[in-house]
Amino acid sequence: MSATVIGVGAATGHRLKRALQAMVLPTVLLLLTSYAVWNTVHGSRGLRAYQQRLQELQLAKADLGRAESDVTGWQQRVDALRDHGLDLDALDERTRAMLNYSDPTDIVVMYGKDRHLF
């Protein structure tokens, strides 16, 4: 009778061992798939990182637009100071306004403090 019990126990152990061996490959493949999916979403080149890069690109484009408008403004100012575009009367007027000088022949028009010309 004990040989029969040992035979049943060995058969059960053999079935258990085969079941575990059959589960190893699917488990490994499931873990690899889970790792790949997690990296697709959260990895350094994943979907979240892509969205963040798109936002940074939009901010950089906005900064570029502001910088280009600043460059255009400064270019216009520099062009106005060149020989071919220099208006000596405007330059003289602006210089005296900035230095708070006046010529004895100037006509001075007083205005209130809340109405600045520049």
C-alpha positions as CSV (number, residue, x, y, z in Angstrom):
1,M,0.0,0.0,0.0
2,S,2.8,2.4,0.7
3,A,4.2,1.9,-2.8
4,T,0.9,3.0,-4.2
5,V,0.9,6.2,-2.1
6,I,4.5,6.9,-3.1
7,G,3.5,6.3,-6.8
8,V,0.6,8.7,-6.5
9,G,2.8,11.3,-4.7
10,A,5.5,11.0,-7.4
11,A,2.9,11.3,-10.2
12,T,1.5,14.5,-8.5
13,G,4.9,15.9,-8.1
14,H,5.7,15.2,-11.7
15,R,2.5,16.9,-12.9
16,L,3.2,19.9,-10.7
17,K,6.8,20.1,-12.1
18,R,5.5,20.0,-15.6
19,A,2.8,22.6,-14.9
20,L,5.4,25.0,-13.4
21,Q,7.7,24.4,-16.4
22,A,4.8,25.2,-18.7
23,M,4.2,28.5,-16.9
24,V,7.8,29.7,-17.0
25,L,7.8,30.8,-20.6
26,P,4.5,32.7,-20.6
27,T,5.5,34.4,-17.3
28,V,8.8,35.5,-18.8
29,L,7.1,36.8,-21.9
30,L,4.5,38.6,-19.9
31,L,7.2,40.3,-17.8
32,L,9.1,41.4,-20.9
33,T,5.9,42.7,-22.5
34,S,5.1,44.6,-19.3
35,Y,8.5,46.2,-19.3
36,A,8.2,47.2,-22.9
37,V,4.8,48.8,-22.4
38,W,6.0,50.6,-19.3
39,N,9.0,52.0,-21.2
40,T,6.8,53.0,-24.1
41,V,4.7,55.2,-21.8
42,H,7.2,56.3,-19.1
43,G,10.7,55.9,-20.6
44,S,13.1,58.6,-21.6
45,R,11.8,58.3,-25.2
46,G,8.2,57.4,-24.3
47,L,4.9,59.1,-24.8
48,R,5.2,61.3,-21.7
49,A,8.6,62.5,-22.7
50,Y,7.4,63.2,-26.2
51,Q,4.6,65.4,-24.9
52,Q,7.0,67.2,-22.7
53,R,9.3,67.8,-25.7
54,L,6.4,69.2,-27.7
55,Q,5.6,71.7,-24.9
56,E,9.3,72.7,-24.7
57,L,9.3,73.2,-28.5
58,Q,6.3,75.5,-28.3
59,L,8.0,77.5,-25.6
60,A,11.1,77.7,-27.6
61,K,9.2,78.8,-30.7
62,A,7.5,81.6,-28.7
63,D,10.9,82.7,-27.4
64,L,12.3,82.7,-30.9
65,G,9.4,84.9,-32.1
66,R,10.1,87.4,-29.3
67,A,13.8,87.4,-30.1
68,E,13.2,87.9,-33.8
69,S,10.9,90.8,-33.1
70,D,13.6,92.3,-30.8
71,V,16.2,91.8,-33.5
72,T,13.9,93.5,-36.0
73,G,13.4,96.5,-33.7
74,W,17.1,96.8,-33.0
75,Q,17.9,96.5,-36.7
76,Q,15.5,99.4,-37.5
77,R,17.2,101.5,-34.8
78,V,20.7,100.7,-36.2
79,D,19.6,101.4,-39.8
80,A,18.3,104.8,-38.7
81,L,21.8,105.6,-37.4
82,R,23.5,104.8,-40.6
83,D,24.7,107.6,-42.9
84,H,22.0,107.1,-45.6
85,G,19.1,107.0,-43.0
86,L,20.3,109.5,-40.4
87,D,17.9,112.3,-39.7
88,L,20.0,114.9,-38.1
89,D,17.0,117.0,-36.8
90,A,15.4,113.9,-35.2
91,L,18.8,113.0,-33.7
92,D,19.3,116.5,-32.3
93,E,15.8,116.6,-30.9
94,R,16.2,113.2,-29.2
95,T,19.6,114.0,-27.9
96,R,18.4,117.2,-26.3
97,A,15.3,115.5,-24.9
98,M,17.4,112.8,-23.3
99,L,20.0,115.2,-21.9
100,N,17.4,117.8,-20.9
101,Y,19.0,120.6,-22.9
102,S,17.4,123.2,-25.0
103,D,18.5,125.7,-27.6
104,P,17.8,129.4,-26.9
105,T,15.8,129.5,-30.2
106,D,13.6,126.5,-29.2
107,I,10.0,126.9,-28.4
108,V,9.3,125.0,-25.2
109,V,5.8,123.6,-24.7
110,M,5.0,122.6,-21.1
111,Y,2.9,119.5,-20.4
112,G,1.8,117.7,-17.3
113,K,3.7,114.9,-15.6
114,D,1.2,112.3,-16.6
115,R,1.6,113.1,-20.4
116,H,5.1,111.8,-21.2
117,L,6.2,112.1,-24.8
118,F,8.8,109.3,-24.5
